[in-house]
């Protein structure tokens, strides 16, 4: 549901794809789907959601200010 909300907000122009909120929603959605898939023993889709989560984490890390 979180992934659909992120996509709907992006499509409606309410979120920008580079926003931290959009990336956090993507990360939360991917983690939620992985937990559900693991619970049901559906292992192949976990790899796709792991990549989805990694992309969100990478985008969030790029937004961090540089360390001094």
PQR file of N, CA, C, O and H, with PARSE charges and radii, in Angstrom:
ATOM      1  N   UNK A   1       0.820  -1.185   0.000 -0.4000 1.5000
ATOM      2  CA  UNK A   1       0.000   0.000   0.000 -0.0000 2.0000
ATOM      3  C   UNK A   1       0.870   1.258   0.000  0.5500 1.7000
ATOM      4  O   UNK A   1       0.535   2.249  -0.650 -0.5500 1.4000
ATOM      5  N   UNK A   2       1.981   1.216   0.725 -0.4000 1.5000
ATOM      6  CA  UNK A   2       2.866   2.380   0.782 -0.0000 2.0000
ATOM      7  C   UNK A   2       3.462   2.667  -0.594  0.5500 1.7000
ATOM      8  O   UNK A   2       3.581   3.827  -0.989 -0.5500 1.4000
ATOM      9  H   UNK A   2       2.253   0.412   1.253  0.4000 1.0000
ATOM     10  N   UNK A   3       3.835   1.626  -1.319 -0.4000 1.5000
ATOM     11  CA  UNK A   3       4.394   1.827  -2.657 -0.0000 2.0000
ATOM     12  C   UNK A   3       3.364   2.445  -3.597  0.5500 1.7000
ATOM     13  O   UNK A   3       3.699   3.313  -4.404 -0.5500 1.4000
ATOM     14  H   UNK A   3       3.739   0.684  -0.998  0.4000 1.0000
ATOM     15  N   UNK A   4       2.121   2.004  -3.496 -0.4000 1.5000
ATOM     16  CA  UNK A   4       1.065   2.576  -4.325 -0.0000 2.0000
ATOM     17  C   UNK A   4       0.814   4.038  -3.962  0.5500 1.7000
ATOM     18  O   UNK A   4       0.590   4.870  -4.841 -0.5500 1.4000
ATOM     19  H   UNK A   4       1.849   1.300  -2.840  0.4000 1.0000
ATOM     20  N   UNK A   5       0.850   4.346  -2.676 -0.4000 1.5000
ATOM     21  CA  UNK A   5       0.659   5.729  -2.243 -0.0000 2.0000
ATOM     22  C   UNK A   5       1.795   6.611  -2.757  0.5500 1.7000
ATOM     23  O   UNK A   5       1.551   7.729  -3.211 -0.5500 1.4000
ATOM     24  H   UNK A   5       1.032   3.670  -1.961  0.4000 1.0000
ATOM     25  N   UNK A   6       3.025   6.124  -2.691 -0.4000 1.5000
ATOM     26  CA  UNK A   6       4.166   6.894  -3.190 -0.0000 2.0000
ATOM     27  C   UNK A   6       4.026   7.142  -4.686  0.5500 1.7000
ATOM     28  O   UNK A   6       4.287   8.247  -5.162 -0.5500 1.4000
ATOM     29  H   UNK A   6       3.223   5.215  -2.322  0.4000 1.0000
ATOM     30  N   UNK A   7       3.621   6.131  -5.418 -0.4000 1.5000
ATOM     31  CA  UNK A   7       3.451   6.271  -6.867 -0.0000 2.0000
ATOM     32  C   UNK A   7       2.302   7.231  -7.187  0.5500 1.7000
ATOM     33  O   UNK A   7       2.419   8.063  -8.086 -0.5500 1.4000
ATOM     34  H   UNK A   7       3.409   5.233  -5.032  0.4000 1.0000
ATOM     35  N   UNK A   8       1.208   7.114  -6.460 -0.4000 1.5000
ATOM     36  CA  UNK A   8       0.062   8.004  -6.688 -0.0000 2.0000
ATOM     37  C   UNK A   8       0.425   9.459  -6.387  0.5500 1.7000
ATOM     38  O   UNK A   8       0.075  10.355  -7.155 -0.5500 1.4000
ATOM     39  H   UNK A   8       1.113   6.438  -5.729  0.4000 1.0000
ATOM     40  N   UNK A   9       1.120   9.695  -5.284 -0.4000 1.5000
ATOM     41  CA  UNK A   9       1.524  11.059  -4.930 -0.0000 2.0000
ATOM     42  C   UNK A   9       2.509  11.626  -5.944  0.5500 1.7000
ATOM     43  O   UNK A   9       2.447  12.809  -6.278 -0.5500 1.4000
ATOM     44  H   UNK A   9       1.404   8.966  -4.660  0.4000 1.0000
ATOM     45  N   UNK A  10       3.410  10.793  -6.430 -0.4000 1.5000
ATOM     46  CA  UNK A  10       4.360  11.226  -7.452 -0.0000 2.0000
ATOM     47  C   UNK A  10       3.622  11.564  -8.744  0.5500 1.7000
ATOM     48  O   UNK A  10       3.884  12.596  -9.363 -0.5500 1.4000
ATOM     49  H   UNK A  10       3.461   9.832  -6.159  0.4000 1.0000
ATOM     50  N   UNK A  11       2.713  10.704  -9.143 -0.4000 1.5000
ATOM     51  CA  UNK A  11       1.961  10.917 -10.377 -0.0000 2.0000
ATOM     52  C   UNK A  11       1.068  12.147 -10.301  0.5500 1.7000
ATOM     53  O   UNK A  11       0.843  12.817 -11.309 -0.5500 1.4000
ATOM     54  H   UNK A  11       2.500   9.865  -8.641  0.4000 1.0000
ATOM     55  N   UNK A  12       0.562  12.445  -9.113 -0.4000 1.5000
ATOM     56  CA  UNK A  12      -0.312  13.606  -8.920 -0.0000 2.0000
ATOM     57  C   UNK A  12       0.482  14.901  -8.752  0.5500 1.7000
ATOM     58  O   UNK A  12      -0.096  15.983  -8.650 -0.5500 1.4000
ATOM     59  H   UNK A  12       0.745  11.901  -8.294  0.4000 1.0000
ATOM     60  N   UNK A  13       1.807  14.781  -8.725 -0.4000 1.5000
ATOM     61  CA  UNK A  13       2.637  15.968  -8.562 -0.0000 2.0000
ATOM     62  C   UNK A  13       2.746  16.458  -7.132  0.5500 1.7000
ATOM     63  O   UNK A  13       3.196  17.578  -6.891 -0.5500 1.4000
ATOM     64  H   UNK A  13       2.277  13.902  -8.808  0.4000 1.0000
ATOM     65  N   UNK A  14       2.337  15.630  -6.181 -0.4000 1.5000
ATOM     66  CA  UNK A  14       2.394  16.011  -4.763 -0.0000 2.0000
ATOM     67  C   UNK A  14       3.750  15.695  -4.134  0.5500 1.7000
ATOM     68  O   UNK A  14       4.102  16.245  -3.091 -0.5500 1.4000
ATOM     69  H   UNK A  14       1.971  14.720  -6.377  0.4000 1.0000
ATOM     70  N   UNK A  15       4.502  14.810  -4.774 -0.4000 1.5000
ATOM     71  CA  UNK A  15       5.851  14.459  -4.319 -0.0000 2.0000
ATOM     72  C   UNK A  15       6.792  14.553  -5.504  0.5500 1.7000
ATOM     73  O   UNK A  15       6.390  14.374  -6.654 -0.5500 1.4000
ATOM     74  H   UNK A  15       4.216  14.364  -5.622  0.4000 1.0000
ATOM     75  N   UNK A  16       8.050  14.836  -5.205 -0.4000 1.5000
ATOM     76  CA  UNK A  16       9.095  14.830  -6.227 -0.0000 2.0000
ATOM     77  C   UNK A  16       9.884  13.544  -6.037  0.5500 1.7000
ATOM     78  O   UNK A  16      10.101  13.102  -4.908 -0.5500 1.4000
ATOM     79  H   UNK A  16       8.377  14.981  -4.271  0.4000 1.0000
ATOM     80  N   UNK A  17      10.315  12.942  -7.147 -0.4000 1.5000
ATOM     81  CA  UNK A  17      10.998  11.647  -7.037 -0.0000 2.0000
ATOM     82  C   UNK A  17      12.289  11.703  -6.245  0.5500 1.7000
ATOM     83  O   UNK A  17      12.735  10.681  -5.726 -0.5500 1.4000
ATOM     84  H   UNK A  17      10.139  13.301  -8.064  0.4000 1.0000
ATOM     85  N   UNK A  18      12.894  12.866  -6.141 -0.4000 1.5000
ATOM     86  CA  UNK A  18      14.137  12.985  -5.384 -0.0000 2.0000
ATOM     87  C   UNK A  18      13.887  13.326  -3.917  0.5500 1.7000
ATOM     88  O   UNK A  18      14.840  13.433  -3.145 -0.5500 1.4000
ATOM     89  H   UNK A  18      12.532  13.697  -6.563  0.4000 1.0000
ATOM     90  N   UNK A  19      12.622  13.500  -3.513 -0.4000 1.5000
ATOM     91  CA  UNK A  19      12.339  13.881  -2.130 -0.0000 2.0000
ATOM     92  C   UNK A  19      12.625  12.728  -1.176  0.5500 1.7000
ATOM     93  O   UNK A  19      12.489  11.554  -1.522 -0.5500 1.4000
ATOM     94  H   UNK A  19      11.848  13.414  -4.140  0.4000 1.0000
ATOM     95  N   UNK A  20      13.019  13.095   0.018 -0.4000 1.5000
ATOM     96  CA  UNK A  20      13.292  12.080   1.034 -0.0000 2.0000
ATOM     97  C   UNK A  20      12.018  11.315   1.382  0.5500 1.7000
ATOM     98  O   UNK A  20      12.076  10.112   1.639 -0.5500 1.4000
ATOM     99  H   UNK A  20      13.129  14.048   0.300  0.4000 1.0000
ATOM    100  N   UNK A  21      10.878  11.988   1.396 -0.4000 1.5000
ATOM    101  CA  UNK A  21       9.613  11.324   1.716 -0.0000 2.0000
ATOM    102  C   UNK A  21       9.324  10.214   0.723  0.5500 1.7000
ATOM    103  O   UNK A  21       8.935   9.115   1.118 -0.5500 1.4000
ATOM    104  H   UNK A  21      10.831  12.965   1.188  0.4000 1.0000
ATOM    105  N   UNK A  22       9.511  10.487  -0.566 -0.4000 1.5000
ATOM    106  CA  UNK A  22       9.277   9.477  -1.598 -0.0000 2.0000
ATOM    107  C   UNK A  22      10.203   8.283  -1.400  0.5500 1.7000
ATOM    108  O   UNK A  22       9.771   7.135  -1.503 -0.5500 1.4000
ATOM    109  H   UNK A  22       9.828  11.380  -0.887  0.4000 1.0000
ATOM    110  N   UNK A  23      11.475   8.551  -1.115 -0.4000 1.5000
ATOM    111  CA  UNK A  23      12.431   7.457  -0.930 -0.0000 2.0000
ATOM    112  C   UNK A  23      12.130   6.653   0.332  0.5500 1.7000
ATOM    113  O   UNK A  23      12.253   5.428   0.322 -0.5500 1.4000
ATOM    114  H   UNK A  23      11.826   9.484  -1.031  0.4000 1.0000
ATOM    115  N   UNK A  24      11.739   7.321   1.420 -0.4000 1.5000
ATOM    116  CA  UNK A  24      11.379   6.607   2.646 -0.0000 2.0000
ATOM    117  C   UNK A  24      10.145   5.741   2.415  0.5500 1.7000
ATOM    118  O   UNK A  24      10.061   4.625   2.929 -0.5500 1.4000
ATOM    119  H   UNK A  24      11.640   8.316   1.429  0.4000 1.0000
ATOM    120  N   UNK A  25       9.185   6.256   1.638 -0.4000 1.5000
ATOM    121  CA  UNK A  25       7.990   5.462   1.332 -0.0000 2.0000
ATOM    122  C   UNK A  25       8.360   4.238   0.507  0.5500 1.7000
ATOM    123  O   UNK A  25       7.825   3.154   0.739 -0.5500 1.4000
ATOM    124  H   UNK A  25       9.254   7.162   1.220  0.4000 1.0000
ATOM    125  N   UNK A  26       9.265   4.394  -0.453 -0.4000 1.5000
ATOM    126  CA  UNK A  26       9.737   3.257  -1.245 -0.0000 2.0000
ATOM    127  C   UNK A  26      10.434   2.223  -0.371  0.5500 1.7000
ATOM    128  O   UNK A  26      10.209   1.022  -0.517 -0.5500 1.4000
ATOM    129  H   UNK A  26       9.700   5.274  -0.642  0.4000 1.0000
ATOM    130  N   UNK A  27      11.278   2.695   0.536 -0.4000 1.5000
ATOM    131  CA  UNK A  27      11.996   1.788   1.430 -0.0000 2.0000
ATOM    132  C   UNK A  27      11.018   1.040   2.342  0.5500 1.7000
ATOM    133  O   UNK A  27      11.124  -0.176   2.505 -0.5500 1.4000
ATOM    134  H   UNK A  27      11.461   3.671   0.655  0.4000 1.0000
ATOM    135  N   UNK A  28      10.078   1.760   2.929 -0.4000 1.5000
ATOM    136  CA  UNK A  28       9.097   1.130   3.825 -0.0000 2.0000
ATOM    137  C   UNK A  28       8.250   0.105   3.068  0.5500 1.7000
ATOM    138  O   UNK A  28       7.985  -0.984   3.575 -0.5500 1.4000
ATOM    139  H   UNK A  28       9.992   2.748   2.797  0.4000 1.0000
ATOM    140  N   UNK A  29       7.834   0.457   1.866 -0.4000 1.5000
ATOM    141  CA  UNK A  29       7.037  -0.470   1.076 -0.0000 2.0000
ATOM    142  C   UNK A  29       7.806  -1.726   0.708  0.5500 1.7000
ATOM    143  O   UNK A  29       7.271  -2.832   0.789 -0.5500 1.4000
ATOM    144  H   UNK A  29       8.050   1.342   1.454  0.4000 1.0000
ATOM    145  N   UNK A  30       9.056  -1.560   0.305 -0.4000 1.5000
ATOM    146  CA  UNK A  30       9.873  -2.721  -0.068 -0.0000 2.0000
ATOM    147  C   UNK A  30      10.117  -3.631   1.130  0.5500 1.7000
ATOM    148  O   UNK A  30      10.042  -4.853   1.005 -0.5500 1.4000
ATOM    149  H   UNK A  30       9.490  -0.662   0.240  0.4000 1.0000
ATOM    150  N   UNK A  31      10.406  -3.047   2.280 -0.4000 1.5000
ATOM    151  CA  UNK A  31      10.640  -3.851   3.492 -0.0000 2.0000
ATOM    152  C   UNK A  31       9.359  -4.571   3.895  0.5500 1.7000
ATOM    153  O   UNK A  31       9.396  -5.741   4.278 -0.5500 1.4000
ATOM    154  H   UNK A  31      10.467  -2.054   2.381  0.4000 1.0000
ATOM    155  N   UNK A  32       8.234  -3.882   3.812 -0.4000 1.5000
ATOM    156  CA  UNK A  32       6.954  -4.515   4.142 -0.0000 2.0000
ATOM    157  C   UNK A  32       6.641  -5.687   3.219  0.5500 1.7000
ATOM    158  O   UNK A  32       6.187  -6.738   3.671 -0.5500 1.4000
ATOM    159  H   UNK A  32       8.203  -2.932   3.501  0.4000 1.0000
ATOM    160  N   UNK A  33       6.884  -5.502   1.938 -0.4000 1.5000
ATOM    161  CA  UNK A  33       6.647  -6.597   0.991 -0.0000 2.0000
ATOM    162  C   UNK A  33       7.593  -7.760   1.250  0.5500 1.7000
ATOM    163  O   UNK A  33       7.182  -8.917   1.169 -0.5500 1.4000
ATOM    164  H   UNK A  33       7.253  -4.648   1.571  0.4000 1.0000
ATOM    165  N   UNK A  34       8.856  -7.472   1.562 -0.4000 1.5000
ATOM    166  CA  UNK A  34       9.809  -8.556   1.848 -0.0000 2.0000
ATOM    167  C   UNK A  34       9.373  -9.351   3.075  0.5500 1.7000
ATOM    168  O   UNK A  34       9.476 -10.577   3.092 -0.5500 1.4000
ATOM    169  H   UNK A  34       9.190  -6.531   1.628  0.4000 1.0000
ATOM    170  N   UNK A  35       8.885  -8.655   4.101 -0.4000 1.5000
ATOM    171  CA  UNK A  35       8.428  -9.354   5.310 -0.0000 2.0000
ATOM    172  C   UNK A  35       7.238 -10.250   4.982  0.5500 1.7000
ATOM    173  O   UNK A  35       7.180 -11.394   5.434 -0.5500 1.4000
ATOM    174  H   UNK A  35       8.801  -7.658   4.087  0.4000 1.0000
ATOM    175  N   UNK A  36       6.299  -9.743   4.205 -0.4000 1.5000
ATOM    176  CA  UNK A  36       5.134 -10.537   3.823 -0.0000 2.0000
ATOM    177  C   UNK A  36       5.540 -11.723   2.956  0.5500 1.7000
ATOM    178  O   UNK A  36       5.034 -12.830   3.144 -0.5500 1.4000
ATOM    179  H   UNK A  36       6.346  -8.814   3.837  0.4000 1.0000
ATOM    180  N   UNK A  37       6.439 -11.504   2.021 -0.4000 1.5000
ATOM    181  CA  UNK A  37       6.879 -12.585   1.138 -0.0000 2.0000
ATOM    182  C   UNK A  37       7.643 -13.650   1.914  0.5500 1.7000
ATOM    183  O   UNK A  37       7.488 -14.841   1.647 -0.5500 1.4000
ATOM    184  H   UNK A  37       6.850 -10.605   1.869  0.4000 1.0000
ATOM    185  N   UNK A  38       8.459 -13.233   2.864 -0.4000 1.5000
ATOM    186  CA  UNK A  38       9.188 -14.211   3.686 -0.0000 2.0000
ATOM    187  C   UNK A  38       8.218 -15.027   4.533  0.5500 1.7000
ATOM    188  O   UNK A  38       8.379 -16.239   4.677 -0.5500 1.4000
ATOM    189  H   UNK A  38       8.585 -12.265   3.080  0.4000 1.0000
ATOM    190  N   UNK A  39       7.217 -14.363   5.089 -0.4000 1.5000
ATOM    191  CA  UNK A  39       6.215 -15.054   5.904 -0.0000 2.0000
ATOM    192  C   UNK A  39       5.513 -16.145   5.100  0.5500 1.7000
ATOM    193  O   UNK A  39       5.217 -17.222   5.619 -0.5500 1.4000
ATOM    194  H   UNK A  39       7.086 -13.378   4.972  0.4000 1.0000
ATOM    195  N   UNK A  40       5.251 -15.854   3.833 -0.4000 1.5000
ATOM    196  CA  UNK A  40       4.546 -16.806   2.975 -0.0000 2.0000
ATOM    197  C   UNK A  40       5.496 -17.722   2.196  0.5500 1.7000
ATOM    198  O   UNK A  40       5.048 -18.542   1.394 -0.5500 1.4000
ATOM    199  H   UNK A  40       5.492 -14.979   3.411  0.4000 1.0000
ATOM    200  N   UNK A  41       6.792 -17.586   2.427 -0.4000 1.5000
ATOM    201  CA  UNK A  41       7.759 -18.454   1.770 -0.0000 2.0000
ATOM    202  C   UNK A  41       7.908 -18.193   0.282  0.5500 1.7000
ATOM    203  O   UNK A  41       8.282 -19.089  -0.475 -0.5500 1.4000
ATOM    204  H   UNK A  41       7.156 -16.920   3.078  0.4000 1.0000
ATOM    205  N   UNK A  42       7.621 -16.985  -0.134 -0.4000 1.5000
ATOM    206  CA  UNK A  42       7.728 -16.615  -1.549 -0.0000 2.0000
ATOM    207  C   UNK A  42       9.074 -15.926  -1.760  0.5500 1.7000
ATOM    208  O   UNK A  42       9.155 -14.698  -1.761 -0.5500 1.4000
ATOM    209  H   UNK A  42       7.317 -16.257   0.481  0.4000 1.0000
ATOM    210  N   UNK A  43      10.112 -16.709  -1.936 -0.4000 1.5000
ATOM    211  CA  UNK A  43      11.475 -16.186  -1.922 -0.0000 2.0000
ATOM    212  C   UNK A  43      11.910 -15.436  -3.182  0.5500 1.7000
ATOM    213  O   UNK A  43      12.613 -14.436  -3.035 -0.5500 1.4000
ATOM    214  H   UNK A  43      10.046 -17.707  -1.935  0.4000 1.0000
ATOM    215  N   UNK A  44      11.559 -15.825  -4.386 -0.4000 1.5000
ATOM    216  CA  UNK A  44      12.051 -15.090  -5.563 -0.0000 2.0000
ATOM    217  C   UNK A  44      11.706 -13.593  -5.582  0.5500 1.7000
ATOM    218  O   UNK A  44      12.570 -12.791  -5.934 -0.5500 1.4000
ATOM    219  H   UNK A  44      10.988 -16.638  -4.505  0.4000 1.0000
ATOM    220  N   UNK A  45      10.480 -13.182  -5.217 -0.4000 1.5000
ATOM    221  CA  UNK A  45      10.190 -11.745  -5.249 -0.0000 2.0000
ATOM    222  C   UNK A  45      10.975 -10.934  -4.207  0.5500 1.7000
ATOM    223  O   UNK A  45      11.092  -9.714  -4.321 -0.5500 1.4000
ATOM    224  H   UNK A  45       9.777 -13.834  -4.931  0.4000 1.0000
ATOM    225  N   UNK A  46      11.501 -11.614  -3.206 -0.4000 1.5000
ATOM    226  CA  UNK A  46      12.283 -10.900  -2.192 -0.0000 2.0000
ATOM    227  C   UNK A  46      13.511 -10.262  -2.836  0.5500 1.7000
ATOM    228  O   UNK A  46      13.917  -9.169  -2.441 -0.5500 1.4000
ATOM    229  H   UNK A  46      11.406 -12.605  -3.113  0.4000 1.0000
ATOM    230  N   UNK A  47      14.103 -10.929  -3.816 -0.4000 1.5000
ATOM    231  CA  UNK A  47      15.284 -10.373  -4.489 -0.0000 2.0000
ATOM    232  C   UNK A  47      14.945  -9.058  -5.186  0.5500 1.7000
ATOM    233  O   UNK A  47      15.727  -8.108  -5.134 -0.5500 1.4000
ATOM    234  H   UNK A  47      13.774 -11.817  -4.137  0.4000 1.0000
ATOM    235  N   UNK A  48      13.793  -9.001  -5.831 -0.4000 1.5000
ATOM    236  CA  UNK A  48      13.379  -7.769  -6.509 -0.0000 2.0000
ATOM    237  C   UNK A  48      13.173  -6.654  -5.487  0.5500 1.7000
ATOM    238  O   UNK A  48      13.607  -5.523  -5.708 -0.5500 1.4000
ATOM    239  H   UNK A  48      13.159  -9.772  -5.873  0.4000 1.0000
ATOM    240  N   UNK A  49      12.523  -6.961  -4.387 -0.4000 1.5000
ATOM    241  CA  UNK A  49      12.276  -5.940  -3.369 -0.0000 2.0000
ATOM    242  C   UNK A  49      13.539  -5.559  -2.611  0.5500 1.7000
ATOM    243  O   UNK A  49      13.642  -4.444  -2.099 -0.5500 1.4000
ATOM    244  H   UNK A  49      12.171  -7.880  -4.208  0.4000 1.0000
ATOM    245  N   UNK A  50      14.493  -6.467  -2.536 -0.4000 1.5000
ATOM    246  CA  UNK A  50      15.786  -6.141  -1.942 -0.0000 2.0000
ATOM    247  C   UNK A  50      16.503  -5.092  -2.795  0.5500 1.7000
ATOM    248  O   UNK A  50      17.093  -4.149  -2.268 -0.5500 1.4000
ATOM    249  H   UNK A  50      14.409  -7.372  -2.952  0.4000 1.0000
ATOM    250  N   UNK A  51      16.446  -5.265  -4.114 -0.4000 1.5000
ATOM    251  CA  UNK A  51      17.028  -4.271  -5.024 -0.0000 2.0000
ATOM    252  C   UNK A  51      16.279  -2.940  -4.902  0.5500 1.7000
ATOM    253  O   UNK A  51      16.901  -1.878  -4.864 -0.5500 1.4000
ATOM    254  H   UNK A  51      15.967  -6.031  -4.543  0.4000 1.0000
ATOM    255  N   UNK A  52      14.952  -2.999  -4.843 -0.4000 1.5000
ATOM    256  CA  UNK A  52      14.122  -1.795  -4.689 -0.0000 2.0000
ATOM    257  C   UNK A  52      14.531  -1.045  -3.416  0.5500 1.7000
ATOM    258  O   UNK A  52      14.692   0.176  -3.438 -0.5500 1.4000
ATOM    259  H   UNK A  52      14.447  -3.862  -4.874  0.4000 1.0000
ATOM    260  N   UNK A  53      14.697  -1.767  -2.320 -0.4000 1.5000
ATOM    261  CA  UNK A  53      15.103  -1.160  -1.052 -0.0000 2.0000
ATOM    262  C   UNK A  53      16.515  -0.587  -1.148  0.5500 1.7000
ATOM    263  O   UNK A  53      16.784   0.487  -0.610 -0.5500 1.4000
ATOM    264  H   UNK A  53      14.567  -2.758  -2.301  0.4000 1.0000
ATOM    265  N   UNK A  54      17.408  -1.285  -1.820 -0.4000 1.5000
ATOM    266  CA  UNK A  54      18.788  -0.807  -1.965 -0.0000 2.0000
ATOM    267  C   UNK A  54      18.832   0.499  -2.760  0.5500 1.7000
ATOM    268  O   UNK A  54      19.618   1.394  -2.447 -0.5500 1.4000
ATOM    269  H   UNK A  54      17.190  -2.158  -2.257  0.4000 1.0000
ATOM    270  N   UNK A  55      17.993   0.604  -3.780 -0.4000 1.5000
ATOM    271  CA  UNK A  55      17.933   1.849  -4.557 -0.0000 2.0000
ATOM    272  C   UNK A  55      17.448   2.996  -3.676  0.5500 1.7000
ATOM    273  O   UNK A  55      17.989   4.100  -3.740 -0.5500 1.4000
ATOM    274  H   UNK A  55      17.355  -0.123  -4.034  0.4000 1.0000
ATOM    275  N   UNK A  56      16.440   2.741  -2.862 -0.4000 1.5000
ATOM    276  CA  UNK A  56      15.930   3.779  -1.961 -0.0000 2.0000
ATOM    277  C   UNK A  56      16.989   4.188  -0.944  0.5500 1.7000
ATOM    278  O   UNK A  56      17.158   5.377  -0.674 -0.5500 1.4000
ATOM    279  H   UNK A  56      16.000   1.844  -2.810  0.4000 1.0000
ATOM    280  N   UNK A  57      17.702   3.219  -0.379 -0.4000 1.5000
ATOM    281  CA  UNK A  57      18.760   3.529   0.591 -0.0000 2.0000
ATOM    282  C   UNK A  57      19.863   4.349  -0.077  0.5500 1.7000
ATOM    283  O   UNK A  57      20.352   5.318   0.503 -0.5500 1.4000
ATOM    284  H   UNK A  57      17.565   2.253  -0.598  0.4000 1.0000
ATOM    285  N   UNK A  58      20.255   3.969  -1.285 -0.4000 1.5000
ATOM    286  CA  UNK A  58      21.297   4.712  -2.002 -0.0000 2.0000
ATOM    287  C   UNK A  58      20.852   6.159  -2.249  0.5500 1.7000
ATOM    288  O   UNK A  58      21.644   7.089  -2.096 -0.5500 1.4000
ATOM    289  H   UNK A  58      19.858   3.182  -1.757  0.4000 1.0000
ATOM    290  N   UNK A  59      19.598   6.343  -2.626 -0.4000 1.5000
ATOM    291  CA  UNK A  59      19.087   7.699  -2.860 -0.0000 2.0000
ATOM    292  C   UNK A  59      19.070   8.502  -1.571  0.5500 1.7000
ATOM    293  O   UNK A  59      19.388   9.691  -1.575 -0.5500 1.4000
ATOM    294  H   UNK A  59      18.955   5.587  -2.751  0.4000 1.0000
ATOM    295  N   UNK A  60      18.703   7.866  -0.474 -0.4000 1.5000
ATOM    296  CA  UNK A  60      18.693   8.575   0.812 -0.0000 2.0000
ATOM    297  C   UNK A  60      20.112   8.930   1.256  0.5500 1.7000
ATOM    298  O   UNK A  60      20.335  10.013   1.797 -0.5500 1.4000
ATOM    299  H   UNK A  60      18.445   6.900  -0.470  0.4000 1.0000
ATOM    300  N   UNK A  61      21.060   8.042   1.037 -0.4000 1.5000
ATOM    301  CA  UNK A  61      22.445   8.326   1.417 -0.0000 2.0000
ATOM    302  C   UNK A  61      23.042   9.461   0.588  0.5500 1.7000
ATOM    303  O   UNK A  61      23.855  10.235   1.092 -0.5500 1.4000
ATOM    304  H   UNK A  61      20.879   7.162   0.597  0.4000 1.0000
ATOM    305  N   UNK A  62      22.644   9.564  -0.673 -0.4000 1.5000
ATOM    306  CA  UNK A  62      23.118  10.671  -1.510 -0.0000 2.0000
ATOM    307  C   UNK A  62      22.613  12.014  -1.010  0.5500 1.7000
ATOM    308  O   UNK A  62      23.243  13.041  -1.260 -0.5500 1.4000
ATOM    309  H   UNK A  62      21.983   8.935  -1.083  0.4000 1.0000
ATOM    310  N   UNK A  63      21.492  12.024  -0.311 -0.4000 1.5000
ATOM    311  CA  UNK A  63      20.915  13.271   0.193 -0.0000 2.0000
ATOM    312  C   UNK A  63      21.612  13.763   1.465  0.5500 1.7000
ATOM    313  O   UNK A  63      21.439  14.918   1.855 -0.5500 1.4000
ATOM    314  H   UNK A  63      20.980  11.190  -0.107  0.4000 1.0000
ATOM    315  N   UNK A  64      22.383  12.917   2.099 -0.4000 1.5000
ATOM    316  CA  UNK A  64      23.048  13.292   3.356 -0.0000 2.0000
ATOM    317  C   UNK A  64      24.121  14.351   3.069  0.5500 1.7000
ATOM    318  O   UNK A  64      24.790  14.304   2.036 -0.5500 1.4000
ATOM    319  H   UNK A  64      22.524  11.979   1.782  0.4000 1.0000
ATOM    320  N   UNK A  65      24.272  15.293   3.983 -0.4000 1.5000
ATOM    321  CA  UNK A  65      25.355  16.283   3.796 -0.0000 2.0000
ATOM    322  C   UNK A  65      26.709  15.602   3.912  0.5500 1.7000
ATOM    323  O   UNK A  65      26.847  14.618   4.640 -0.5500 1.4000
ATOM    324  H   UNK A  65      23.729  15.331   4.821  0.4000 1.0000
ATOM    325  N   UNK A  66      27.704  16.110   3.209 -0.4000 1.5000
ATOM    326  CA  UNK A  66      29.034  15.491   3.288 -0.0000 2.0000
ATOM    327  C   UNK A  66      29.623  15.601   4.693  0.5500 1.7000
ATOM    328  O   UNK A  66      29.377  16.568   5.413 -0.5500 1.4000
ATOM    329  H   UNK A  66      27.592  16.909   2.618  0.4000 1.0000
ATOM    330  N   UNK A  67      30.395  14.602   5.060 -0.4000 1.5000
ATOM    331  CA  UNK A  67      31.058  14.610   6.375 -0.0000 2.0000
ATOM    332  C   UNK A  67      32.298  15.472   6.297  0.5500 1.7000
ATOM    333  O   UNK A  67      32.969  15.515   5.265 -0.5500 1.4000
ATOM    334  H   UNK A  67      30.595  13.816   4.475  0.4000 1.0000
ATOM    335  N   UNK A  68      32.600  16.146   7.363 -0.4000 1.5000
ATOM    336  CA  UNK A  68      33.799  16.988   7.412 -0.0000 2.0000
ATOM    337  C   UNK A  68      34.955  16.275   8.029  0.5500 1.7000
ATOM    338  O   UNK A  68      36.041  16.843   8.146 -0.5500 1.4000
ATOM    339  H   UNK A  68      32.055  16.112   8.201  0.4000 1.0000
TER
END
